[in-house]
Amino acid sequence: MSTATILVSGMTCGHCVKAITEELSALDGVQEVSVELVVDGNSSVTVTSLEPLDPGAVREAVDEAGYSVVED
Ligand SMILES: [Cu+2]
């Protein structure tokens, strides 16, 4: 099992949490998505998957949901 935590900007409410959870859950092998919502800041999103995820695919899924991955 592999866990990755990313920071996502632009999330403001429970709807955002649901949208991003759905989009990331659709990626191959994803078992769990947990979001720590920070309104007007960077939310912490933890994705648990069977195999390590391709960071590009994660970024694309976040974009698809309408938010942005914060590069650190
Ligand atoms: Cu929202």
PDB file of the backbone (N, CA, C, O) and the ligand in Angstrom, with CONECT records:
HET     CU  A 101       1
ATOM      1  N   MET A   1       0.846  -1.196   0.000  1.00  0.00           N
ATOM      2  CA  MET A   1       0.000   0.000   0.000  1.00  0.00           C
ATOM      3  C   MET A   1       0.877   1.240   0.000  1.00  0.00           C
ATOM      4  O   MET A   1       1.902   1.287   0.679  1.00  0.00           O
ATOM      5  N   SER A   2       0.471   2.234  -0.758  1.00  0.00           N
ATOM      6  CA  SER A   2       1.263   3.450  -0.903  1.00  0.00           C
ATOM      7  C   SER A   2       0.396   4.657  -0.533  1.00  0.00           C
ATOM      8  O   SER A   2      -0.789   4.710  -0.859  1.00  0.00           O
ATOM      9  N   THR A   3       1.004   5.612   0.145  1.00  0.00           N
ATOM     10  CA  THR A   3       0.269   6.810   0.548  1.00  0.00           C
ATOM     11  C   THR A   3       0.995   8.053   0.051  1.00  0.00           C
ATOM     12  O   THR A   3       2.211   8.177   0.202  1.00  0.00           O
ATOM     13  N   ALA A   4       0.248   8.962  -0.536  1.00  0.00           N
ATOM     14  CA  ALA A   4       0.834  10.218  -0.992  1.00  0.00           C
ATOM     15  C   ALA A   4      -0.018  11.363  -0.484  1.00  0.00           C
ATOM     16  O   ALA A   4      -1.247  11.295  -0.518  1.00  0.00           O
ATOM     17  N   THR A   5       0.635  12.415  -0.011  1.00  0.00           N
ATOM     18  CA  THR A   5      -0.097  13.603   0.423  1.00  0.00           C
ATOM     19  C   THR A   5       0.270  14.773  -0.485  1.00  0.00           C
ATOM     20  O   THR A   5       1.446  15.068  -0.701  1.00  0.00           O
ATOM     21  N   ILE A   6      -0.751  15.427  -1.005  1.00  0.00           N
ATOM     22  CA  ILE A   6      -0.518  16.587  -1.864  1.00  0.00           C
ATOM     23  C   ILE A   6      -1.256  17.786  -1.285  1.00  0.00           C
ATOM     24  O   ILE A   6      -2.211  17.636  -0.523  1.00  0.00           O
ATOM     25  N   LEU A   7      -0.801  18.971  -1.658  1.00  0.00           N
ATOM     26  CA  LEU A   7      -1.487  20.191  -1.261  1.00  0.00           C
ATOM     27  C   LEU A   7      -2.280  20.696  -2.458  1.00  0.00           C
ATOM     28  O   LEU A   7      -1.782  20.740  -3.583  1.00  0.00           O
ATOM     29  N   VAL A   8      -3.516  21.071  -2.190  1.00  0.00           N
ATOM     30  CA  VAL A   8      -4.404  21.519  -3.262  1.00  0.00           C
ATOM     31  C   VAL A   8      -4.982  22.884  -2.915  1.00  0.00           C
ATOM     32  O   VAL A   8      -5.497  23.093  -1.817  1.00  0.00           O
ATOM     33  N   SER A   9      -4.889  23.808  -3.866  1.00  0.00           N
ATOM     34  CA  SER A   9      -5.452  25.133  -3.635  1.00  0.00           C
ATOM     35  C   SER A   9      -6.800  25.264  -4.325  1.00  0.00           C
ATOM     36  O   SER A   9      -7.094  24.549  -5.283  1.00  0.00           O
ATOM     37  N   GLY A  10      -7.611  26.181  -3.828  1.00  0.00           N
ATOM     38  CA  GLY A  10      -8.884  26.497  -4.468  1.00  0.00           C
ATOM     39  C   GLY A  10     -10.095  25.803  -3.895  1.00  0.00           C
ATOM     40  O   GLY A  10     -11.217  26.022  -4.351  1.00  0.00           O
ATOM     41  N   MET A  11      -9.872  24.947  -2.874  1.00  0.00           N
ATOM     42  CA  MET A  11     -11.012  24.240  -2.291  1.00  0.00           C
ATOM     43  C   MET A  11     -11.636  25.079  -1.174  1.00  0.00           C
ATOM     44  O   MET A  11     -10.927  25.643  -0.341  1.00  0.00           O
ATOM     45  N   THR A  12     -12.969  25.154  -1.166  1.00  0.00           N
ATOM     46  CA  THR A  12     -13.619  26.032  -0.197  1.00  0.00           C
ATOM     47  C   THR A  12     -14.733  25.395   0.631  1.00  0.00           C
ATOM     48  O   THR A  12     -15.151  25.968   1.637  1.00  0.00           O
ATOM     49  N   CYS A  13     -15.217  24.230   0.231  1.00  0.00           N
ATOM     50  CA  CYS A  13     -16.365  23.684   0.960  1.00  0.00           C
ATOM     51  C   CYS A  13     -16.492  22.180   0.766  1.00  0.00           C
ATOM     52  O   CYS A  13     -15.664  21.556   0.103  1.00  0.00           O
ATOM     53  N   GLY A  14     -17.518  21.616   1.340  1.00  0.00           N
ATOM     54  CA  GLY A  14     -17.746  20.178   1.258  1.00  0.00           C
ATOM     55  C   GLY A  14     -17.952  19.690  -0.172  1.00  0.00           C
ATOM     56  O   GLY A  14     -17.627  18.549  -0.501  1.00  0.00           O
ATOM     57  N   HIS A  15     -18.490  20.556  -1.012  1.00  0.00           N
ATOM     58  CA  HIS A  15     -18.678  20.190  -2.410  1.00  0.00           C
ATOM     59  C   HIS A  15     -17.320  19.965  -3.074  1.00  0.00           C
ATOM     60  O   HIS A  15     -17.144  19.025  -3.850  1.00  0.00           O
ATOM     61  N   CYS A  16     -16.370  20.834  -2.761  1.00  0.00           N
ATOM     62  CA  CYS A  16     -15.013  20.706  -3.314  1.00  0.00           C
ATOM     63  C   CYS A  16     -14.389  19.390  -2.861  1.00  0.00           C
ATOM     64  O   CYS A  16     -13.745  18.690  -3.643  1.00  0.00           O
ATOM     65  N   VAL A  17     -14.590  19.070  -1.598  1.00  0.00           N
ATOM     66  CA  VAL A  17     -14.040  17.823  -1.035  1.00  0.00           C
ATOM     67  C   VAL A  17     -14.619  16.631  -1.785  1.00  0.00           C
ATOM     68  O   VAL A  17     -13.899  15.698  -2.138  1.00  0.00           O
ATOM     69  N   LYS A  18     -15.921  16.674  -2.022  1.00  0.00           N
ATOM     70  CA  LYS A  18     -16.592  15.582  -2.716  1.00  0.00           C
ATOM     71  C   LYS A  18     -16.081  15.460  -4.150  1.00  0.00           C
ATOM     72  O   LYS A  18     -15.805  14.359  -4.626  1.00  0.00           O
ATOM     73  N   ALA A  19     -15.958  16.601  -4.835  1.00  0.00           N
ATOM     74  CA  ALA A  19     -15.533  16.607  -6.242  1.00  0.00           C
ATOM     75  C   ALA A  19     -14.133  16.013  -6.378  1.00  0.00           C
ATOM     76  O   ALA A  19     -13.887  15.181  -7.251  1.00  0.00           O
ATOM     77  N   ILE A  20     -13.226  16.442  -5.517  1.00  0.00           N
ATOM     78  CA  ILE A  20     -11.841  15.980  -5.632  1.00  0.00           C
ATOM     79  C   ILE A  20     -11.722  14.526  -5.180  1.00  0.00           C
ATOM     80  O   ILE A  20     -10.916  13.769  -5.722  1.00  0.00           O
ATOM     81  N   THR A  21     -12.511  14.143  -4.203  1.00  0.00           N
ATOM     82  CA  THR A  21     -12.489  12.756  -3.740  1.00  0.00           C
ATOM     83  C   THR A  21     -12.968  11.826  -4.853  1.00  0.00           C
ATOM     84  O   THR A  21     -12.395  10.757  -5.065  1.00  0.00           O
ATOM     85  N   GLU A  22     -14.017  12.236  -5.562  1.00  0.00           N
ATOM     86  CA  GLU A  22     -14.544  11.417  -6.655  1.00  0.00           C
ATOM     87  C   GLU A  22     -13.530  11.284  -7.778  1.00  0.00           C
ATOM     88  O   GLU A  22     -13.313  10.196  -8.313  1.00  0.00           O
ATOM     89  N   GLU A  23     -12.910  12.410  -8.128  1.00  0.00           N
ATOM     90  CA  GLU A  23     -11.961  12.430  -9.249  1.00  0.00           C
ATOM     91  C   GLU A  23     -10.730  11.566  -8.932  1.00  0.00           C
ATOM     92  O   GLU A  23     -10.270  10.801  -9.780  1.00  0.00           O
ATOM     93  N   LEU A  24     -10.211  11.691  -7.724  1.00  0.00           N
ATOM     94  CA  LEU A  24      -9.013  10.922  -7.350  1.00  0.00           C
ATOM     95  C   LEU A  24      -9.344   9.438  -7.138  1.00  0.00           C
ATOM     96  O   LEU A  24      -8.527   8.563  -7.424  1.00  0.00           O
ATOM     97  N   SER A  25     -10.542   9.172  -6.638  1.00  0.00           N
ATOM     98  CA  SER A  25     -10.948   7.781  -6.407  1.00  0.00           C
ATOM     99  C   SER A  25     -11.055   7.009  -7.719  1.00  0.00           C
ATOM    100  O   SER A  25     -10.976   5.781  -7.734  1.00  0.00           O
ATOM    101  N   ALA A  26     -11.237   7.743  -8.823  1.00  0.00           N
ATOM    102  CA  ALA A  26     -11.383   7.107 -10.130  1.00  0.00           C
ATOM    103  C   ALA A  26     -10.040   6.627 -10.683  1.00  0.00           C
ATOM    104  O   ALA A  26     -10.008   5.852 -11.640  1.00  0.00           O
ATOM    105  N   LEU A  27      -8.931   7.079 -10.091  1.00  0.00           N
ATOM    106  CA  LEU A  27      -7.613   6.637 -10.563  1.00  0.00           C
ATOM    107  C   LEU A  27      -7.402   5.173 -10.204  1.00  0.00           C
ATOM    108  O   LEU A  27      -7.882   4.684  -9.182  1.00  0.00           O
ATOM    109  N   ASP A  28      -6.667   4.492 -11.079  1.00  0.00           N
ATOM    110  CA  ASP A  28      -6.387   3.065 -10.907  1.00  0.00           C
ATOM    111  C   ASP A  28      -5.749   2.747  -9.554  1.00  0.00           C
ATOM    112  O   ASP A  28      -4.727   3.331  -9.194  1.00  0.00           O
ATOM    113  N   GLY A  29      -6.342   1.838  -8.823  1.00  0.00           N
ATOM    114  CA  GLY A  29      -5.727   1.341  -7.594  1.00  0.00           C
ATOM    115  C   GLY A  29      -5.942   2.187  -6.355  1.00  0.00           C
ATOM    116  O   GLY A  29      -5.463   1.837  -5.276  1.00  0.00           O
ATOM    117  N   VAL A  30      -6.662   3.304  -6.492  1.00  0.00           N
ATOM    118  CA  VAL A  30      -6.870   4.163  -5.326  1.00  0.00           C
ATOM    119  C   VAL A  30      -7.865   3.512  -4.368  1.00  0.00           C
ATOM    120  O   VAL A  30      -8.959   3.112  -4.768  1.00  0.00           O
ATOM    121  N   GLN A  31      -7.474   3.412  -3.112  1.00  0.00           N
ATOM    122  CA  GLN A  31      -8.287   2.763  -2.091  1.00  0.00           C
ATOM    123  C   GLN A  31      -9.018   3.771  -1.209  1.00  0.00           C
ATOM    124  O   GLN A  31     -10.147   3.547  -0.775  1.00  0.00           O
ATOM    125  N   GLU A  32      -8.336   4.888  -0.960  1.00  0.00           N
ATOM    126  CA  GLU A  32      -8.908   5.848  -0.033  1.00  0.00           C
ATOM    127  C   GLU A  32      -8.392   7.250  -0.326  1.00  0.00           C
ATOM    128  O   GLU A  32      -7.226   7.439  -0.674  1.00  0.00           O
ATOM    129  N   VAL A  33      -9.278   8.227  -0.179  1.00  0.00           N
ATOM    130  CA  VAL A  33      -8.891   9.629  -0.334  1.00  0.00           C
ATOM    131  C   VAL A  33      -9.367  10.352   0.910  1.00  0.00           C
ATOM    132  O   VAL A  33     -10.544  10.279   1.263  1.00  0.00           O
ATOM    133  N   SER A  34      -8.455  11.051   1.579  1.00  0.00           N
ATOM    134  CA  SER A  34      -8.906  11.819   2.732  1.00  0.00           C
ATOM    135  C   SER A  34      -8.440  13.261   2.603  1.00  0.00           C
ATOM    136  O   SER A  34      -7.287  13.532   2.268  1.00  0.00           O
ATOM    137  N   VAL A  35      -9.358  14.175   2.874  1.00  0.00           N
ATOM    138  CA  VAL A  35      -9.106  15.599   2.654  1.00  0.00           C
ATOM    139  C   VAL A  35      -9.203  16.369   3.957  1.00  0.00           C
ATOM    140  O   VAL A  35     -10.172  16.243   4.705  1.00  0.00           O
ATOM    141  N   GLU A  36      -8.181  17.166   4.212  1.00  0.00           N
ATOM    142  CA  GLU A  36      -8.233  18.085   5.344  1.00  0.00           C
ATOM    143  C   GLU A  36      -8.443  19.468   4.740  1.00  0.00           C
ATOM    144  O   GLU A  36      -7.502  20.113   4.279  1.00  0.00           O
ATOM    145  N   LEU A  37      -9.703  19.906   4.754  1.00  0.00           N
ATOM    146  CA  LEU A  37     -10.064  21.158   4.077  1.00  0.00           C
ATOM    147  C   LEU A  37      -9.531  22.376   4.821  1.00  0.00           C
ATOM    148  O   LEU A  37      -9.755  22.538   6.020  1.00  0.00           O
ATOM    149  N   VAL A  38      -8.821  23.232   4.083  1.00  0.00           N
ATOM    150  CA  VAL A  38      -8.386  24.523   4.616  1.00  0.00           C
ATOM    151  C   VAL A  38      -8.991  25.588   3.701  1.00  0.00           C
ATOM    152  O   VAL A  38      -8.513  25.812   2.589  1.00  0.00           O
ATOM    153  N   VAL A  39     -10.051  26.242   4.188  1.00  0.00           N
ATOM    154  CA  VAL A  39     -10.737  27.241   3.387  1.00  0.00           C
ATOM    155  C   VAL A  39      -9.804  28.436   3.167  1.00  0.00           C
ATOM    156  O   VAL A  39      -9.195  28.943   4.108  1.00  0.00           O
ATOM    157  N   ASP A  40      -9.703  28.880   1.897  1.00  0.00           N
ATOM    158  CA  ASP A  40      -8.827  29.992   1.524  1.00  0.00           C
ATOM    159  C   ASP A  40      -7.345  29.682   1.743  1.00  0.00           C
ATOM    160  O   ASP A  40      -6.521  30.593   1.833  1.00  0.00           O
ATOM    161  N   GLY A  41      -7.016  28.408   1.828  1.00  0.00           N
ATOM    162  CA  GLY A  41      -5.605  28.038   1.954  1.00  0.00           C
ATOM    163  C   GLY A  41      -5.352  26.790   1.137  1.00  0.00           C
ATOM    164  O   GLY A  41      -6.110  26.464   0.224  1.00  0.00           O
ATOM    165  N   ASN A  42      -4.286  26.100   1.474  1.00  0.00           N
ATOM    166  CA  ASN A  42      -3.981  24.859   0.779  1.00  0.00           C
ATOM    167  C   ASN A  42      -4.499  23.678   1.593  1.00  0.00           C
ATOM    168  O   ASN A  42      -4.099  23.468   2.738  1.00  0.00           O
ATOM    169  N   SER A  43      -5.384  22.925   0.988  1.00  0.00           N
ATOM    170  CA  SER A  43      -5.934  21.751   1.655  1.00  0.00           C
ATOM    171  C   SER A  43      -4.990  20.573   1.461  1.00  0.00           C
ATOM    172  O   SER A  43      -4.362  20.422   0.413  1.00  0.00           O
ATOM    173  N   SER A  44      -4.907  19.756   2.479  1.00  0.00           N
ATOM    174  CA  SER A  44      -4.050  18.587   2.424  1.00  0.00           C
ATOM    175  C   SER A  44      -4.891  17.378   1.996  1.00  0.00           C
ATOM    176  O   SER A  44      -5.894  17.046   2.627  1.00  0.00           O
ATOM    177  N   VAL A  45      -4.461  16.736   0.918  1.00  0.00           N
ATOM    178  CA  VAL A  45      -5.203  15.600   0.380  1.00  0.00           C
ATOM    179  C   VAL A  45      -4.311  14.362   0.413  1.00  0.00           C
ATOM    180  O   VAL A  45      -3.241  14.340  -0.195  1.00  0.00           O
ATOM    181  N   THR A  46      -4.760  13.346   1.122  1.00  0.00           N
ATOM    182  CA  THR A  46      -3.977  12.117   1.234  1.00  0.00           C
ATOM    183  C   THR A  46      -4.661  11.007   0.447  1.00  0.00           C
ATOM    184  O   THR A  46      -5.841  10.711   0.632  1.00  0.00           O
ATOM    185  N   VAL A  47      -3.870  10.405  -0.439  1.00  0.00           N
ATOM    186  CA  VAL A  47      -4.400   9.350  -1.312  1.00  0.00           C
ATOM    187  C   VAL A  47      -3.683   8.043  -1.004  1.00  0.00           C
ATOM    188  O   VAL A  47      -2.456   7.967  -1.053  1.00  0.00           O
ATOM    189  N   THR A  48      -4.457   7.029  -0.690  1.00  0.00           N
ATOM    190  CA  THR A  48      -3.896   5.704  -0.433  1.00  0.00           C
ATOM    191  C   THR A  48      -4.206   4.817  -1.635  1.00  0.00           C
ATOM    192  O   THR A  48      -5.353   4.712  -2.070  1.00  0.00           O
ATOM    193  N   SER A  49      -3.154   4.179  -2.163  1.00  0.00           N
ATOM    194  CA  SER A  49      -3.339   3.357  -3.365  1.00  0.00           C
ATOM    195  C   SER A  49      -2.535   2.064  -3.261  1.00  0.00           C
ATOM    196  O   SER A  49      -1.609   1.954  -2.458  1.00  0.00           O
ATOM    197  N   LEU A  50      -2.908   1.093  -4.087  1.00  0.00           N
ATOM    198  CA  LEU A  50      -2.223  -0.198  -4.079  1.00  0.00           C
ATOM    199  C   LEU A  50      -0.773  -0.047  -4.515  1.00  0.00           C
ATOM    200  O   LEU A  50       0.127  -0.645  -3.926  1.00  0.00           O
ATOM    201  N   GLU A  51      -0.550   0.764  -5.561  1.00  0.00           N
ATOM    202  CA  GLU A  51       0.788   1.029  -6.082  1.00  0.00           C
ATOM    203  C   GLU A  51       1.018   2.527  -6.028  1.00  0.00           C
ATOM    204  O   GLU A  51       0.059   3.299  -6.033  1.00  0.00           O
ATOM    205  N   PRO A  52       2.298   2.962  -5.976  1.00  0.00           N
ATOM    206  CA  PRO A  52       2.553   4.404  -6.009  1.00  0.00           C
ATOM    207  C   PRO A  52       1.899   5.020  -7.252  1.00  0.00           C
ATOM    208  O   PRO A  52       1.946   4.440  -8.337  1.00  0.00           O
ATOM    209  N   LEU A  53       1.289   6.202  -7.083  1.00  0.00           N
ATOM    210  CA  LEU A  53       0.584   6.847  -8.192  1.00  0.00           C
ATOM    211  C   LEU A  53       1.536   7.690  -9.030  1.00  0.00           C
ATOM    212  O   LEU A  53       2.531   8.215  -8.529  1.00  0.00           O
ATOM    213  N   ASP A  54       1.215   7.809 -10.301  1.00  0.00           N
ATOM    214  CA  ASP A  54       1.950   8.703 -11.192  1.00  0.00           C
ATOM    215  C   ASP A  54       1.564  10.140 -10.827  1.00  0.00           C
ATOM    216  O   ASP A  54       0.390  10.502 -10.909  1.00  0.00           O
ATOM    217  N   PRO A  55       2.538  10.960 -10.426  1.00  0.00           N
ATOM    218  CA  PRO A  55       2.218  12.334 -10.009  1.00  0.00           C
ATOM    219  C   PRO A  55       1.496  13.123 -11.106  1.00  0.00           C
ATOM    220  O   PRO A  55       0.664  13.983 -10.817  1.00  0.00           O
ATOM    221  N   GLY A  56       1.823  12.823 -12.362  1.00  0.00           N
ATOM    222  CA  GLY A  56       1.166  13.502 -13.477  1.00  0.00           C
ATOM    223  C   GLY A  56      -0.314  13.178 -13.535  1.00  0.00           C
ATOM    224  O   GLY A  56      -1.140  14.042 -13.829  1.00  0.00           O
ATOM    225  N   ALA A  57      -0.641  11.918 -13.250  1.00  0.00           N
ATOM    226  CA  ALA A  57      -2.041  11.486 -13.283  1.00  0.00           C
ATOM    227  C   ALA A  57      -2.814  12.126 -12.136  1.00  0.00           C
ATOM    228  O   ALA A  57      -3.982  12.490 -12.278  1.00  0.00           O
ATOM    229  N   VAL A  58      -2.138  12.255 -10.997  1.00  0.00           N
ATOM    230  CA  VAL A  58      -2.777  12.895  -9.838  1.00  0.00           C
ATOM    231  C   VAL A  58      -3.057  14.359 -10.148  1.00  0.00           C
ATOM    232  O   VAL A  58      -4.146  14.866  -9.880  1.00  0.00           O
ATOM    233  N   ARG A  59      -2.055  15.035 -10.720  1.00  0.00           N
ATOM    234  CA  ARG A  59      -2.217  16.453 -11.062  1.00  0.00           C
ATOM    235  C   ARG A  59      -3.378  16.628 -12.045  1.00  0.00           C
ATOM    236  O   ARG A  59      -4.185  17.549 -11.917  1.00  0.00           O
ATOM    237  N   GLU A  60      -3.445  15.732 -13.022  1.00  0.00           N
ATOM    238  CA  GLU A  60      -4.499  15.795 -14.031  1.00  0.00           C
ATOM    239  C   GLU A  60      -5.882  15.616 -13.395  1.00  0.00           C
ATOM    240  O   GLU A  60      -6.833  16.310 -13.758  1.00  0.00           O
ATOM    241  N   ALA A  61      -5.986  14.687 -12.451  1.00  0.00           N
ATOM    242  CA  ALA A  61      -7.267  14.437 -11.787  1.00  0.00           C
ATOM    243  C   ALA A  61      -7.701  15.654 -10.969  1.00  0.00           C
ATOM    244  O   ALA A  61      -8.879  16.008 -10.934  1.00  0.00           O
ATOM    245  N   VAL A  62      -6.728  16.282 -10.317  1.00  0.00           N
ATOM    246  CA  VAL A  62      -7.034  17.480  -9.524  1.00  0.00           C
ATOM    247  C   VAL A  62      -7.481  18.615 -10.449  1.00  0.00           C
ATOM    248  O   VAL A  62      -8.442  19.324 -10.154  1.00  0.00           O
ATOM    249  N   ASP A  63      -6.771  18.779 -11.574  1.00  0.00           N
ATOM    250  CA  ASP A  63      -7.148  19.784 -12.584  1.00  0.00           C
ATOM    251  C   ASP A  63      -8.566  19.528 -13.074  1.00  0.00           C
ATOM    252  O   ASP A  63      -9.381  20.443 -13.196  1.00  0.00           O
ATOM    253  N   GLU A  64      -8.834  18.262 -13.351  1.00  0.00           N
ATOM    254  CA  GLU A  64     -10.136  17.831 -13.867  1.00  0.00           C
ATOM    255  C   GLU A  64     -11.260  18.245 -12.913  1.00  0.00           C
ATOM    256  O   GLU A  64     -12.345  18.637 -13.342  1.00  0.00           O
ATOM    257  N   ALA A  65     -10.976  18.150 -11.617  1.00  0.00           N
ATOM    258  CA  ALA A  65     -11.976  18.515 -10.616  1.00  0.00           C
ATOM    259  C   ALA A  65     -12.098  20.031 -10.488  1.00  0.00           C
ATOM    260  O   ALA A  65     -13.041  20.530  -9.873  1.00  0.00           O
ATOM    261  N   GLY A  66     -11.148  20.762 -11.066  1.00  0.00           N
ATOM    262  CA  GLY A  66     -11.221  22.229 -11.059  1.00  0.00           C
ATOM    263  C   GLY A  66     -10.331  22.902 -10.037  1.00  0.00           C
ATOM    264  O   GLY A  66     -10.535  24.068  -9.699  1.00  0.00           O
ATOM    265  N   TYR A  67      -9.331  22.162  -9.536  1.00  0.00           N
ATOM    266  CA  TYR A  67      -8.432  22.733  -8.525  1.00  0.00           C
ATOM    267  C   TYR A  67      -6.981  22.578  -8.984  1.00  0.00           C
ATOM    268  O   TYR A  67      -6.717  22.028 -10.053  1.00  0.00           O
ATOM    269  N   SER A  68      -6.047  23.063  -8.171  1.00  0.00           N
ATOM    270  CA  SER A  68      -4.644  22.992  -8.569  1.00  0.00           C
ATOM    271  C   SER A  68      -3.790  22.363  -7.488  1.00  0.00           C
ATOM    272  O   SER A  68      -3.983  22.607  -6.297  1.00  0.00           O
ATOM    273  N   VAL A  69      -2.831  21.538  -7.928  1.00  0.00           N
ATOM    274  CA  VAL A  69      -1.849  20.999  -6.997  1.00  0.00           C
ATOM    275  C   VAL A  69      -0.819  22.086  -6.736  1.00  0.00           C
ATOM    276  O   VAL A  69      -0.326  22.725  -7.665  1.00  0.00           O
ATOM    277  N   VAL A  70      -0.502  22.287  -5.477  1.00  0.00           N
ATOM    278  CA  VAL A  70       0.507  23.272  -5.095  1.00  0.00           C
ATOM    279  C   VAL A  70       1.857  22.559  -5.074  1.00  0.00           C
ATOM    280  O   VAL A  70       2.058  21.601  -4.328  1.00  0.00           O
ATOM    281  N   GLU A  71       2.770  23.041  -5.901  1.00  0.00           N
ATOM    282  CA  GLU A  71       4.120  22.445  -5.940  1.00  0.00           C
ATOM    283  C   GLU A  71       4.920  23.023  -4.785  1.00  0.00           C
ATOM    284  O   GLU A  71       4.918  24.229  -4.540  1.00  0.00           O
ATOM    285  N   ASP A  72       5.607  22.124  -4.078  1.00  0.00           N
ATOM    286  CA  ASP A  72       6.415  22.683  -2.987  1.00  0.00           C
ATOM    287  C   ASP A  72       7.905  22.513  -3.250  1.00  0.00           C
ATOM    288  O   ASP A  72       8.728  22.927  -2.433  1.00  0.00           O
TER     289      ASP A  72
HETATM  290 CU    CU A 101     -16.667  23.959  -2.703  1.00  0.00          CU2+
END
